[in-house]
Amino acid sequence: MRRSMTALAVILSLATGQAQAQSQPEKQPQAENRSFKGKIGRTLAESTEVWPAPVRAPAGAPNIVWILLDDVGYGAASTFGGGIATPRLDELAQQGLRYTNFHTTAICAPTRAALLTGRNSASVHEAGFSHRSLSAGFPGWDGRLPSTAGTIAEILRDNGYNSFAVGKYGVTPDDDATDAGPFDRWPTGKGFDHFFGFLGSQTDQYKPDLVEDQAHVAPDGRHLSEQITDKAISFIDRQQRAAPAGTAPKPFFLYYAPGATHAPHQVPAEWRDRYRGQFDTGWDVYRQQVFARQKKLGVIPANAVLPRHEPTIKAWTSLSPDERKLYARFMEVYAAYLSYTDAQIGRLVDHLKQIKQFDNTLFVVMVGDNGASKEGTLNGDVDRSLVAPPLEETANLAHNLALIDKIGTPEGVEVNYPLGWAQAANTPFRCWKQDANCEGGTRNPLILSYRKAITARGVRQQYGHVIDILPTTLELARVTAPTTIRGIAQQPIEGTSLAYSIDDTTAPSRRRTQYYYIFGARAIYQDGWKASLAASRSFNAPAGARTETPVWRLYNLDADPTERIDLAAKYPTKLAALKILFDQEAQAHNLYPLITWEDVQNRARAARQGGTAR
């Protein structure tokens, strides 16, 4: 009986539905068809075709090349007075502009997230890292770039560009970084047509964790910087050839981000001895020489004073012969690594000249995603993992001396120079990478070069931040930032274009406020004043790296650009106001809760002990 009633109900339902269908008006077209300007009839004869207009870049739009180097301090490259030859960067700077007051976030993943999106790192969920152990389940910390913060590649794709990325990406969550995907947070899911490089923060330069597009691939045994340069050239050539006959190719965007000069410091054999003996006078002499060149070039303010070296760094003259021998070798290899990277950039530049695309290419070169690295600790590193328990100082020295011939080779799988050289590479500023409280952690050289359109030359001192690069690029390419991308409403761009400063050396800085935070270290900048608080401890810091309890400090960067004179006691009201401003900025950009290295270590310890911490 139940079955027959059910069948009857189905029959009645179908009949009722047919009657309703006959009596109801025809359904409205789908939403995506409402903007169609043609006519849709029942037959082709009754219909009128209208094709969507093809997306085209603005007439004469430039190609765009972003170059982002890794772990290069302000005082390393010759382009900004450093002691390491970078002739190809010198060339780009000489036919463009050097920005001397440009800032990053003080560490790699937050800088890259901010760069790609034009928003502060915590605003796009990357206050920490995409690594499992360095992220947290909070809106500013989960390490997952949201679709509401479209990347430069997504914006340019929708404005008629082809986009490629090579080298280090660094903002794909670990959980997604397998060949099974999901791929929405891989480079190809964020607007890039092609990608060749590695997804993490560090990789062996001869045995990289290599990815092409959406799959891991085997490296070919050559240095990674050579491989990514070859691939960048290949991507460009394929794109140029793909243009239909009789039409000009689309403009392209290339994001060129080598692993250099992040550890491991590895370089081809023919480069390793090019600086042999050139650093035997040590890091104190290096700092003095670089400081003098920087003054002469005008890339530091005329009123800058070189700070004393950090208290944990020994004077070079006090070192033993073995220490000098070892430490000089670390720096020789690092210098070779940077010069080799510069030569690879030169290969790319030369190719653009050969195919007649150089003059119409906008180059944006960021010489470092943070300051020089402190991760080599006091004695440098050859083969010990960052997460390995630190050796006692004398044992570490003996360990490294026994492996001195492996520095720079494929067998030197963790090579990083000692803190004394990292401090020297940050001349004239204090501290290192990770130190978001110091200019040595956050200030990096910036070069803008666009031969066809930027005729100005020289130095610009306007305050800038990595979030300013995206709007600067869009303005110079005459592209408007969208309010939606693929139907998804977009967060406001938080950067400010630097284009206003190109032809006006005296224009006041339009970026008036900027916060900084990396795992405990923090700062707030406003109109030349800066309040800062050091972290109580930083990742892999050497014993004794902090000898006092951190306190808030106050600096007037206009009068004291190298942060030598703490004015906190003299201007307590100013300090209090800036601390309130930091709190406001932290709340506005999803920075809270403030997670420190101690928190990270405690969570890791709990996880090892079987707790629930991630």
N, C-alpha and C positions, 0 to 999 in steps of 0.2 A: 504494500500500500504506500509506504514512504517513497519507494522508487518511482511509482507512477505519478505521485503528487509532485515529486521533484522534476520529472520530465515535463509534466504539464506546466509547471512554473517557468521552465526554460522556454517552452514554446510560446507562452503568453508574453514572456519578456522579449523574445525576438520579434514577435508581432508588434508589440507596443513600440519597440525601438524603430521598426521600419516605418510605422505610422508617424512617429515623431520626426524621423528623418525627412519624410515627405512634406510634413507641415512646417518644419523649422527652416528659417532662411539659411542660405549658404554660409559656411564658416568664413571668418575673416582670414586674409592671407597671413602667413607667418610673419613675426615681427621683423625678421631680417629683410623681408620683401617690401616693407612699407615705404622704404626710401627709394625703391626702384622707379626710375623716371620714364621707363618705356611703358608698353602695354602688354598685358598677359591675357590673351584670349583662349578659347577652347582649342583652336588650331593655330598652326604657324601662320597661315594666311591672315588670321584675325589678330596677330600679335606683332609688336614692334620691338626689335632688339635694341638694347642700350648696354654696351660693355662698360664695366667699371674702369675708370681712368687709371692707367698704370701709375704706380707710385714712383716718383722721380725725385732725386735729390735736387736742391736748388741749382740753377745754372751756374756752372763754374765752381761747384762745391769742391773743397779740397779733399784729397786723401788725408787720412789722419793716422799717425803713428804715435802711440803711447809707448814709452820705454820706461820700465820700472825696474831699477836695480835693487839688490837685496843686501841689507846690513852694511851699507857704505856710510861712513861718517862724513861730517861736513868737511873735514880737513884731509881727505884721502886723495881725491882726484885733482890733477893739475889744473883742471878747468876752474876750480875755486881755491887755487893756491896750494893744493896738496903736493906731496912728494912722489906721487905715482903718476906716470905719464899716461894721459888719456887724450891723445891727439885728435881722435875723431869726435869726441865730445867737445873738445876745444873748438873744432871747426864749426859745429852746430851753434855753439854759444857765440862765437865771433860774428856770425851772420844773423844773430838774433839777440835775445835778452837773457840775462842772468837774474833770477829772483833770489835775493839773499835772506829774505825773512819768511820763508815758506816752511810749513810744518806738517808733520805726519802724526800718527797716534802714539808712536814709540814702540810698536810691535807689529808683526807682519799681517796677520789675518784681519784685525780691525782696520788697519790702513787700507788693505785691498777691498774690503767691503765698502768702506767709505768712498774710496776712489771710484769704484764701479757704479755706485748708486748716486753719488752726490749728496749723501745724507750721512749724518754722524753714525758711527759704528753701532752704538747701542740702539739707535733708532731703527736699524735694520737687523737687530738680533745678534750682533757680533761684538758685544762688549768684551767677550772672552775669545774663544776659538771654536771651530767646528769639531775639534777633537773631543772624543767622549769625556776625557778626564778634565777638560778645561772649559766645558760648557755647563749650563745649569737650566733647570726647568722654569725659567722666567722670561717674560717677553723680550728683554734686552740681551738675554744670555743664551738662548737655545741654539745659536749657531746655524740658523736656517734663514737665508735671505728670503724675505716674503715677496710674493708676486705683486704686492702693492708698492714695491720699491724697484721699479724696472731699472735694468742696467743700461749703461751707455750703448752696449751692443743692441739691446732691444729697441732703444729709441732710434738709433741710426738705421737698423734693419727696416723699421717702419717708415723711414724717410729716404729710401732708395739706395742704401749702402749695402755692400757685402762686408762681413766682419769675420776676422780670424783672431785666434789667440794662440800663442805659443809660450811654453815655459811653465812657470809656476802659477797655479790658480789659487789654491790655498783656502777656498771658502766652500768646498763641498763637504757636507757632513760625513764623517767616517762611516756611519751606518749605510750611506748610499754609495760609497766609493768602490763598488764591486761591479763586475760585468753584468750582473742581474739588475742593476739600477735600484730604485727609480732614477731617471736621468734628468728630472726637471731642475735639479740644482747642480748639474754638471754644466760646463761652459756652453755646450750645445743646447741646453735647456734654458739658458739665460741670454739667448740672442746671437751667439756666435755660430756662423755657418760651419766652421771647422775649428778643431782644437788639436794641438800636439804638445804634450808636456806631461806634467805630473800634478795630481790633485791636492797633495798634502803640502806641508810646510818645509820639508827637507828631504833630499834624496841624494843618493850616491851619483856623482856626475858621470861615472863610467858604467854603472849598473843601475840606472834609474828605474823607479816604479812608473813606467812609461805608459801613456794613454794616447790613442789617436781616436778622435771623435768620441765614440761610445764603447770602446773596448780597450783593454790592456794589450800592448804589443811588446815584442821583444826588442830591446836596444841593439844597436849594431856594433857596439864596442868602442865607438868614437866618443869624444867628450860631448856631453849633452848640449853645451852652448853651440857647438858646430852643427849638431843635428837640428836644433830648433831654428837656427838661421837658414839652413838649407830648406827646411819645411816652410818657413815664412816666405822665402823667395818663390818656392813652388806654388804655394797658395795664391800669391799675387799673380804669377804668370798664368796659371790656370784661369783665374778670374778675368784677366785681361783678354785672353784668347776666347773666352766664352761669349763675348759681346756679339750680337748678330751683325752680319755683314753690313757695312755702311753706317753703323752706329758707334758712338763712343762708349767705352766700358763704363760701368757704374763706378763711382768713387768707392774706395775701400777703407776700412778701419782695421788696423793691425795693433793688437795689444801684445807687445814684446816684453816678456817678463822672465828673464833668465834666472836660474837658481843662484847665480853669482851675485854677490860674493858671500852668500850664506855658507856656513859649514855644510859639508866638508870642503876645505880649500884644496881642490885638486885641479891640476893644470897639465896640459900636454908637455912631454919631456923637453921639447925644443924651447919652451918658455921658462922652465923652472929656474934656470941659472942666470936669467937676464939681469937680475938685481943683485947678483952675488957681491957681497962686500959693501953694498951701498947703505946699509943700515947699521954698520958696526959702531957708529958714534952714538947710537941709542935713541930712546924715545924722548929724552929731555931736549937734546939738541934738535931732533925732528920738530918738536912742538915750537921751538923758538924760530926755526927756519920757516916753517909753514906760516906762523903768525906774521912774520915780516912780509912774506909774499902776499898774504891776504890783505894786509894794509895797502901794499903797493897796487894790487888789482882793484881795490875799493870794494871787495866783497864782504868786508866786515866794517862796522862803523869806525870812524876816525877816533872816537873816544873809547873804543874797546881796550880793555886791559886783560892780558893773559892770566887766568887764575893759577894759583898754586896747584900742583898735581894732587890727586886724591890721596888721602892719608894712608890707604892700603897699598899704594904703589911705591915701590922702592926707587930711590934715585939710581939711575943707570950706573953711575960711578961706584955705587956701593955693591954692585952685583959681583958674583964670582965669575971667573973665566968660563966655567961650564954654563952658567946661566946666560951670559952674554952670547956665547956661541949658539945655544939652543934658541933663545928668543930672537936673535937676528935672523936665524933661518926661517922661523915662522913668518916674520915680516917679509922676507925676500919672496917667499912663495905667495903670500897674500897679495903683494904688489904685482907679481907676475899674473896672478889670477884676474885682478882688475884690469891690467893692461891687455890681457888676452881677450877679456870680455869686450873691451873697447874696440879691439880689432874686429870682433865678430859684428858689432854694430856697424863698423866701417864697411864690412861686406854688404850689409843690407843697404846702406846709404849709396854705395857705389852701384849696386844693381838698380836702384831707383833712378840714378842718373843715366844709366845705360838705356833704360826703357823710357826715358824722357818724362818721368813722373816726379822727379825730385822737386822742381820748382813749385809744383802745385801740391806739395805735401806739408801739412802742419805737423811738426814734431813737438811733442810734449815729453820732456825727459826729466824724470824724477830720480836723482842720484841717491837712491836709498829709500826704503820703506820705513826706516827708523834709523837711529844712530848706530854707531859701530857696536858690535856684539860683546857683551860681558860673559858670554856662555863658554868662552875658553878658559875661564878662571885665571888664577895668578900665574900658573906655569904653562898654559897652553894645553892643547889636547891633540892626540894623534889617533887613538883608536878606542877611547872609552865613551860609551853611550852617555847621553845627557842624563839619563835616569839611573846610571850606575852610582853606587855609593862613592863619595869623593875619597880619594887617597890622601893620606897625610902629606903635607907639602914636600918634604924631602923625598918621600917615596915616589911622589908624582914626578918630581924633577928627574930622578934616576930612571923611572919608567920611560919618560919621554926622550931622554938622552940616548937610551938604548935603541930607540926607534927613529932617530933623527933623519935617517936616510929615507924613511917612508913618508916624510912630510911632503905633501903635494902630489904623491903618486896615487895610482888606483888602490893601493893597499892602505893608504891613510884614510880610513873610512869615516873619521869624525874630526878631521883636522880643523882646528880653530886656534887663532893666535891668543897670546896672554893679554890680560887686562891692561898692562902698561901700553901696549901697542894700540889697543882699542881706544884708550884715552887719547893717545896721540892722533889717531885717525879722526877723533871728534874735535880737534883744535878748531876754534878757540874755546869750546864750550865744556861744561862740566858734565860728569856722569856718562851713562851709556844707554844702549837699547834697554827697553823695559822701564826706564826711569821717566815716566810721564810727567814727573815734577820738574825735570831739567831740560834746558834747551839741547843738551847733548843727546837726549833721548828722542827729541821731537823735531829738531831743525835739520832740514836736508836741502841740498841745492836743487834748484828747478831751472830748466832751460826751456824757453819758447822760441821756436824757429819756424818761419813760414816765408820762404824766400819771395814768393809771388806777392804777398800781402803785408808782411811785417817788415817795414823799412827801417824802423827804429833800431838802434843798437845800444848796448851798454848794460847798466845795472839798474834794477828796480828794487826798492826797499819796502814796498807796501806789504803789510801783514797778510799772509795767505795760509790756507789750510788745504789738506788733500781733498776735502769735499768741494773745493772751489774749481777743481780741474774739469769736472763734467760740465757745469754751466759755462765755463770759459770756452771749452771746446764747442759746445752748441752755438754760442754766440758767434764765434769765428767761422763756423760752418753754415751760419744762417739757418739753423734748425731750432724750432720752438719745442720746449719740453712739453710733452703731452699730459693731459689730465687723465687719460685712460690709456691702457695698453692691452690690446686684445680683449676689450670690454671690462677690464678691471680698473677701478678708480685708483689713482696713484697718490701716495703721500707727497706733500710738498717737497720740492728740492730745497735742501738746507744750505747748499753752497752759494757763494756769491762770485759771479764772473770777475776775473782779473783783467778782462779786456780793456776796462777803463784806464788802466795804468800803462798800456802799451805805448801810447804817444804822449803821456804826461808823467814825467819823472817826479813831479811834486804833488800829484793828486793825493789827497788824504786817503788812508786805508778805509775801505768800505767794510772790511771784516773788523768789527769792534770788539766782539766777545767770542771766546772759544774755551770750552772745557776740555780737560784731558783726564783719563783714568786708565790705569793698567794694574789690576790685581793689587790694590793698596796704594800705589803711587798716584798722586793726583795733582791737578793744578787748574786754576781758572785765570784766564787772561781777559783784561778789558782796558782798552785805550792806553796801552803802554805799561800798565801795572799788572803784576802777576803775583798771585798767592799760591803757594805750593806746599805739599806735604809728602815727604818721602815714604816709601813702603817700609814697614818694620823689617821685612825680609823679602828678597826677590828670588825667583826661580834659579836654582843652581848657583846661588851666590856663594862666594868663598867665605870661609870662616873669618869673622872680624870685619866683613864688608860694611857693617853698620856698627859704629862704636857708641852711639848715643840714641836715646829714645827720640824718634822723629817728632818734630814740632812744626807747626805752620810757620812758613817764612814769607816775607814780602819783598818784592824787588820792583824797582822802577827800571824797566828794560830800556827806556829811552836814554836814561843817564848811565845805566849799568848793564849793557847788553849781555855780559858774560856771567851775571848773577853772582857777584862777589860780595855785595853789601846787603845784609839782611836788615830791612827797615821795619820789621814787625813791632819792635818796642817803640820806635819813634812815631809810627802812624797806626796805632791800634784801631782807630775808627775805620780807616781804609781797609785794614785786614778783615775786620768784622763784616764790613759790607761785601767784600769779595767772597767770604765764606758763605754768606747768605746767597749770593749770586750762584756759587757752585751748587748749592742745594736746589735752587730753582732750575738750573740747567739739568741737573741730574734727574729731577722729576719730569721735566719736559721731554727728555730723550730716553726714557726707560732704563736709566742707568742703575737705579736701585733694584735689588739690594746690592750694596758694595761688597763684592767677593774678593778676598785676599788670597795670597799664595798659601797662607796658613790654612784657610778654608779648603783650598784644593787638596793640600796634603792630608788634612783630617778626613776628607771624603774618601781619598784613595786608601788611607789606612783602614777606614771602616769597611770599605769594599773588600780589601784583602782579608779582613777578619770575618768575612761572611755577613756583613751588614747589608743594608738595602741601599746605601749610597751608590750613585751611578759611577 
